[in-house]
Amino acid sequence: MNELLELRKKIDEIDEKIINLLAERTNLIRRIGQLKKELKLPIKDLKREKEIYSRIVKIAKDKGLNESFVKNIFEEIIAMCSYEQGEEIKVAFLGPRGTFCEQASRKFFSGYPALFIEYLTIKDVFRAVLSDEVDYGVVPVENSTEGSISLTLDLLLNYDIKVYGEIEQKATHNLIVKQGTKLEEIKLVLSHPQALAQCRRFLEENLPKAKVKEVNSTSAAVKALKKLKNAAAIGSELAAKIYGYEILAKGIEDNPENYTRFFVLSKRDREPSGNDKTSIIFSVEHVPGALFRALEPFAKRKINLTKIESRPTRKKPWDYVFFVDFEGHKDEIKCKEALEELKKICSFIKILGSYPKAQ
């Protein structure tokens, strides 16, 4: 017992040294940031970052440490130091401005110097992250009332991208019109398909004769009002303020407990936080009991599944993949064991990422 206490004491001392060294590194980074501004040099230096990663991976290998794990730690350190230098994080979101996606993006990155860039489609957000136009992308993945966003799931299957985080945003829908427009004058209602579905009862009871038109986003619907007469859009309060329109009716969603879940996309993994969730995709052979056997590795380790959903692969008829979320980080021992066992059972598996649960 005395030896155990002594070892723990040494670990505490090492932890303090690590914190002190991080503080020293941060002070040096701040000074470098000041010098770069004086010399009018860009804050981000990709060449220098690559040199750092190459060097620390070699050192980790020489020390017998997991190279990938050490690289992930330094990615977090470099991200923190970039923030200290005053570098803006570039975040792509599904636009135009005023969408719930923009609200979710600002919520997740609040407190960081971030530049939020709008993209017109979900696919554009994926491509912006993959091409390094931005550091992160935010896209809707499912709604508590209407279910999953099929396009997002399909893109997660087909693109080599990581899920870095999740946000849950309450979706309060409003009927938005040009100033002075009355309810009985409305002949056309525009919005995103999910928003229209979430406000079905209101539309049936209040605008039964109005034509409904689907557009790419709730904000795009509000923006489109400029060129239309006798029209209304379903969108956010933020969108109404941005484009200078009137809210004719607030909170028109059928279910007041209406939430949308968003994924934060990145090209890198996230370290364990102690309160994590993991998302994966897998497929199994078309034989009796195949899905049962695929879920068994989680059940016997008491790993809680928070979501399971099937989607067609679109490669051949009646061929499906399963999207699964479960509690825990992929690097935790029991989760790692479950995933290793699952690999032996499945014909295909893709680990999308582990990330802290939405607060």
C-alpha positions as CSV (number, residue, x, y, z in Angstrom):
1,M,0.0,0.0,0.0
2,N,2.9,2.4,0.8
3,E,4.4,1.7,-2.6
4,L,1.1,2.5,-4.3
5,L,0.7,5.8,-2.5
6,E,4.3,6.7,-3.4
7,L,3.7,5.9,-7.1
8,R,0.6,8.0,-7.1
9,K,2.4,10.9,-5.5
10,K,5.0,10.7,-8.3
11,I,2.2,10.8,-10.9
12,D,0.8,13.9,-9.3
13,E,4.2,15.6,-9.4
14,I,4.6,14.6,-13.1
15,D,1.1,16.0,-13.8
16,E,2.0,19.3,-12.2
17,K,5.2,19.4,-14.4
18,I,3.1,18.8,-17.5
19,I,0.8,21.7,-16.6
20,N,3.7,24.0,-15.9
21,L,5.3,23.1,-19.2
22,L,2.0,23.7,-21.0
23,A,1.8,27.1,-19.4
24,E,5.4,27.8,-20.5
25,R,4.7,26.7,-24.0
26,T,1.5,28.9,-24.1
27,N,3.5,32.0,-23.0
28,L,6.0,31.4,-25.8
29,I,3.2,30.9,-28.3
30,R,1.6,34.2,-27.2
31,R,4.9,36.0,-27.9
32,I,5.2,34.3,-31.3
33,G,1.7,35.5,-32.1
34,Q,2.7,39.1,-31.2
35,L,5.8,38.9,-33.4
36,K,3.8,37.5,-36.3
37,K,1.3,40.4,-36.1
38,E,4.2,42.9,-35.9
39,L,5.8,41.3,-39.0
40,K,2.4,40.9,-40.7
41,L,2.8,37.1,-41.0
42,P,-0.1,34.7,-41.1
43,I,-0.9,33.1,-37.7
44,K,-1.4,29.6,-39.1
45,D,1.8,27.9,-40.3
46,L,0.9,24.4,-41.8
47,K,4.6,23.7,-42.7
48,R,5.6,24.3,-39.0
49,E,2.7,22.1,-37.8
50,K,3.8,19.2,-40.0
51,E,7.3,19.5,-38.7
52,I,6.1,19.3,-35.1
53,Y,3.9,16.3,-35.8
54,S,6.7,14.5,-37.6
55,R,9.1,15.2,-34.7
56,I,6.8,14.2,-31.9
57,V,5.7,11.0,-33.7
58,K,9.3,9.9,-34.0
59,I,10.0,10.7,-30.4
60,A,6.9,8.7,-29.3
61,K,8.0,5.8,-31.4
62,D,11.5,5.8,-29.9
63,K,9.9,5.9,-26.4
64,G,7.6,3.0,-27.1
65,L,4.4,5.1,-27.0
66,N,1.4,4.9,-29.2
67,E,2.2,7.3,-32.0
68,S,-1.4,8.0,-32.9
69,F,-2.4,8.7,-29.3
70,V,0.5,11.2,-28.8
71,K,-0.3,12.9,-32.2
72,N,-3.9,13.4,-31.0
73,I,-2.7,15.0,-27.8
74,F,-0.5,17.4,-29.7
75,E,-3.4,18.3,-32.1
76,E,-5.3,19.5,-29.0
77,I,-2.3,21.4,-27.7
78,I,-1.7,23.1,-31.1
79,A,-5.4,23.9,-31.4
80,M,-5.2,25.6,-27.9
81,C,-2.1,27.5,-28.9
82,S,-3.6,28.7,-32.1
83,Y,-6.5,30.1,-30.0
84,E,-4.0,31.8,-27.7
85,Q,-2.4,33.4,-30.7
86,G,-5.7,34.9,-31.7
87,E,-6.3,32.7,-34.7
88,E,-9.8,32.5,-35.8
89,I,-11.4,29.0,-36.1
90,K,-13.2,28.6,-39.4
91,V,-16.6,26.9,-39.1
92,A,-18.8,25.9,-42.0
93,F,-22.6,25.7,-41.4
94,L,-25.6,25.0,-43.5
95,G,-26.8,28.4,-44.6
96,P,-27.9,30.9,-45.5
97,R,-27.6,33.0,-42.3
98,G,-30.2,32.6,-39.7
99,T,-30.6,28.8,-39.8
100,F,-30.8,26.7,-36.6
101,C,-27.6,25.3,-37.9
102,E,-25.9,28.7,-37.5
103,Q,-27.3,29.0,-34.0
104,A,-26.0,25.5,-33.1
105,S,-22.6,26.4,-34.5
106,R,-22.3,29.6,-32.5
107,K,-23.5,27.7,-29.4
108,F,-20.8,25.0,-29.7
109,F,-17.9,27.4,-30.4
110,S,-19.0,30.2,-28.0
111,G,-16.0,31.7,-26.3
112,Y,-13.7,30.9,-29.3
113,P,-12.5,33.4,-31.9
114,A,-14.5,31.8,-34.7
115,L,-15.4,32.8,-38.3
116,F,-18.7,31.3,-39.3
117,I,-19.0,30.6,-43.0
118,E,-22.3,29.7,-44.7
119,Y,-22.6,27.0,-47.3
120,L,-25.7,26.3,-49.3
121,T,-25.9,22.5,-49.0
122,I,-24.9,19.8,-46.5
123,K,-22.6,18.3,-49.1
124,D,-20.8,21.6,-49.5
125,V,-20.1,21.6,-45.7
126,F,-18.6,18.2,-45.9
127,R,-16.4,19.2,-48.9
128,A,-15.3,22.4,-47.1
129,V,-14.0,20.4,-44.2
130,L,-12.3,17.7,-46.3
131,S,-10.6,20.3,-48.5
132,D,-9.3,22.3,-45.5
133,E,-11.3,25.4,-46.4
134,V,-12.5,25.3,-42.8
135,D,-11.5,23.7,-39.6
136,Y,-14.9,22.4,-38.7
137,G,-18.4,21.9,-40.2
138,V,-21.8,21.7,-38.6
139,V,-24.7,19.8,-40.1
140,P,-28.1,18.6,-38.9
141,V,-28.2,14.8,-38.4
142,E,-31.7,14.2,-36.8
143,N,-34.8,15.8,-35.4
144,S,-36.6,14.5,-32.3
145,T,-40.0,14.7,-34.1
146,E,-39.2,13.8,-37.7
147,G,-36.2,11.5,-37.4
148,S,-32.9,11.4,-39.2
149,I,-31.6,13.6,-42.0
150,S,-31.1,11.0,-44.8
151,L,-28.5,13.1,-46.8
152,T,-26.3,13.6,-43.8
153,L,-26.3,9.8,-43.0
154,D,-25.5,9.0,-46.6
155,L,-22.6,11.5,-46.7
156,L,-21.2,10.1,-43.4
157,L,-21.2,6.7,-45.1
158,N,-19.4,7.8,-48.2
159,Y,-17.0,10.5,-47.1
160,D,-13.8,10.0,-45.0
161,I,-14.7,12.4,-42.2
162,K,-14.9,12.3,-38.4
163,V,-17.7,13.3,-36.0
164,Y,-16.0,15.6,-33.5
165,G,-18.9,16.7,-31.4
166,E,-22.7,17.0,-31.2
167,I,-25.1,19.8,-30.3
168,E,-28.8,19.6,-29.4
169,Q,-30.7,22.8,-30.4
170,K,-34.4,23.4,-29.6
171,A,-36.1,24.2,-32.9
172,T,-38.8,26.8,-32.3
173,H,-40.5,27.5,-35.7
174,N,-42.2,30.8,-36.6
175,L,-44.5,31.9,-39.4
176,I,-42.6,34.8,-41.0
177,V,-44.0,37.3,-43.5
178,K,-43.3,40.7,-45.0
179,Q,-44.5,43.6,-42.9
180,G,-48.3,44.0,-43.0
181,T,-49.1,40.6,-44.5
182,K,-52.2,39.0,-43.0
183,L,-52.8,35.3,-42.4
184,E,-55.8,35.2,-44.8
185,E,-53.6,36.7,-47.6
186,I,-51.0,33.9,-47.5
187,K,-51.2,31.6,-50.6
188,L,-47.7,30.1,-50.4
189,V,-45.6,28.7,-47.5
190,L,-41.9,27.9,-47.9
191,S,-39.5,26.0,-45.7
192,H,-37.2,23.1,-45.3
193,P,-39.0,19.7,-45.6
194,Q,-38.3,18.9,-42.0
195,A,-39.7,22.2,-40.7
196,L,-42.8,21.8,-42.9
197,A,-43.4,18.3,-41.5
198,Q,-42.9,19.6,-37.9
199,C,-45.6,22.3,-38.4
200,R,-48.1,20.1,-40.3
201,R,-50.9,20.6,-37.8
202,F,-50.6,24.4,-37.8
203,L,-50.6,24.5,-41.6
204,E,-53.7,22.2,-41.8
205,E,-55.7,24.2,-39.3
206,N,-54.6,27.8,-40.3
207,L,-53.5,27.6,-43.9
208,P,-55.3,24.6,-45.4
209,K,-55.5,26.2,-48.9
210,A,-52.0,27.5,-49.1
211,K,-49.5,25.8,-51.4
212,V,-46.4,24.4,-49.7
213,K,-43.0,24.6,-51.2
214,E,-39.8,22.9,-50.0
215,V,-36.4,24.7,-50.1
216,N,-32.9,23.9,-48.9
217,S,-33.2,25.5,-45.5
218,T,-35.5,27.5,-43.2
219,S,-33.3,30.6,-43.7
220,A,-33.4,30.2,-47.4
221,A,-37.2,30.3,-47.2
222,V,-37.1,33.5,-45.2
223,K,-34.6,35.1,-47.6
224,A,-36.8,34.1,-50.6
225,L,-39.8,36.2,-49.3
226,K,-38.2,39.3,-50.8
227,K,-39.3,38.4,-54.4
228,L,-42.6,36.9,-53.5
229,K,-46.2,38.2,-52.8
230,N,-48.8,36.7,-50.5
231,A,-46.1,34.3,-49.1
232,A,-44.8,33.2,-45.8
233,A,-41.8,31.2,-44.5
234,I,-41.3,28.9,-41.6
235,G,-38.0,29.8,-39.9
236,S,-36.1,31.0,-36.8
237,E,-36.5,34.3,-34.9
238,L,-32.8,35.0,-35.9
239,A,-33.7,34.7,-39.6
240,A,-36.6,37.1,-39.2
241,K,-34.3,39.7,-37.6
242,I,-31.5,39.3,-40.1
243,Y,-33.8,39.8,-43.1
244,G,-36.1,42.3,-41.5
245,Y,-39.4,40.5,-41.6
246,E,-42.3,40.2,-39.2
247,I,-43.2,37.1,-37.1
248,L,-46.9,36.5,-37.6
249,A,-47.1,33.5,-35.3
250,K,-44.5,32.1,-32.8
251,G,-43.9,28.5,-31.8
252,I,-46.0,26.9,-34.5
253,E,-44.3,23.5,-34.3
254,D,-46.7,20.6,-33.5
255,N,-44.5,19.4,-30.6
256,P,-43.1,22.0,-28.3
257,E,-40.3,19.6,-27.2
258,N,-38.9,19.8,-30.7
259,Y,-35.1,19.4,-30.8
260,T,-32.6,19.0,-33.7
261,R,-29.3,17.2,-33.2
262,F,-26.3,18.5,-35.1
263,F,-22.9,16.9,-35.7
264,V,-19.6,18.9,-35.7
265,L,-17.4,17.5,-38.4
266,S,-13.6,17.4,-38.5
267,K,-10.7,15.6,-40.0
268,R,-9.4,14.6,-36.6
269,D,-10.4,12.4,-33.7
270,R,-11.4,13.6,-30.2
271,E,-9.8,12.6,-27.0
272,P,-11.9,11.0,-24.2
273,S,-13.7,13.4,-22.0
274,G,-15.2,10.9,-19.5
275,N,-18.7,11.4,-20.7
276,D,-18.6,10.4,-24.4
277,K,-20.6,8.8,-27.1
278,T,-19.4,6.9,-30.2
279,S,-21.0,6.7,-33.7
280,I,-20.4,3.8,-36.1
281,I,-21.8,2.3,-39.3
282,F,-21.7,-1.4,-40.1
283,S,-23.3,-4.0,-42.3
284,V,-23.9,-7.7,-41.8
285,E,-24.6,-10.7,-44.1
286,H,-28.2,-11.5,-45.0
287,V,-28.4,-14.6,-42.8
288,P,-30.7,-15.3,-39.8
289,G,-29.5,-13.9,-36.5
290,A,-26.7,-11.7,-38.1
291,L,-27.9,-8.5,-36.5
292,F,-28.4,-10.1,-33.1
293,R,-24.8,-11.4,-33.2
294,A,-23.6,-7.9,-34.2
295,L,-25.3,-6.3,-31.2
296,E,-24.3,-9.0,-28.7
297,P,-20.7,-7.6,-28.1
298,F,-22.3,-4.5,-26.7
299,A,-25.0,-6.2,-24.7
300,K,-22.6,-8.6,-22.9
301,R,-20.4,-5.7,-21.9
302,K,-23.4,-3.6,-20.7
303,I,-22.7,-0.8,-23.3
304,N,-25.8,1.2,-23.8
305,L,-26.9,1.8,-27.4
306,T,-28.6,5.2,-27.8
307,K,-29.6,4.8,-31.5
308,I,-29.8,2.2,-34.2
309,E,-31.1,2.9,-37.7
310,S,-30.8,1.2,-41.1
311,R,-30.2,3.0,-44.4
312,P,-30.0,1.6,-47.9
313,T,-26.5,1.5,-49.3
314,R,-27.8,2.6,-52.7
315,K,-25.3,0.2,-54.3
316,K,-27.7,-2.7,-54.9
317,P,-31.4,-3.2,-54.0
318,W,-32.3,-4.2,-50.4
319,D,-28.7,-3.8,-49.2
320,Y,-28.5,-2.0,-45.9
321,V,-26.1,-0.5,-43.4
322,F,-26.8,0.2,-39.7
323,F,-26.0,3.5,-38.0
324,V,-25.4,3.0,-34.3
325,D,-24.6,5.4,-31.4
326,F,-23.4,4.0,-28.1
327,E,-22.3,5.4,-24.8
328,G,-18.5,5.5,-24.2
329,H,-15.3,6.4,-26.1
330,K,-13.9,4.0,-28.7
331,D,-10.6,4.0,-26.8
332,E,-12.2,2.8,-23.5
333,I,-11.3,-0.8,-22.9
334,K,-14.8,-2.3,-23.0
335,C,-15.7,-0.3,-26.1
336,K,-12.5,-1.2,-27.8
337,E,-13.1,-4.9,-27.1
338,A,-16.7,-4.7,-28.4
339,L,-15.5,-3.0,-31.6
340,E,-12.8,-5.6,-32.2
341,E,-15.4,-8.4,-31.7
342,L,-17.8,-6.6,-34.0
343,K,-15.1,-6.4,-36.8
344,K,-15.0,-10.2,-36.9
345,I,-18.8,-10.4,-37.3
346,C,-19.5,-7.7,-39.8
347,S,-18.9,-7.5,-43.5
348,F,-18.2,-3.8,-43.2
349,I,-17.6,-1.4,-40.3
350,K,-16.7,2.3,-40.1
351,I,-16.0,4.2,-36.9
352,L,-17.3,7.8,-37.4
353,G,-15.8,9.1,-34.1
354,S,-16.1,9.5,-30.4
355,Y,-17.2,12.8,-28.9
356,P,-18.5,14.4,-25.6
357,K,-22.3,14.0,-25.2
358,A,-24.3,17.2,-25.9
359,Q,-24.9,19.1,-22.7
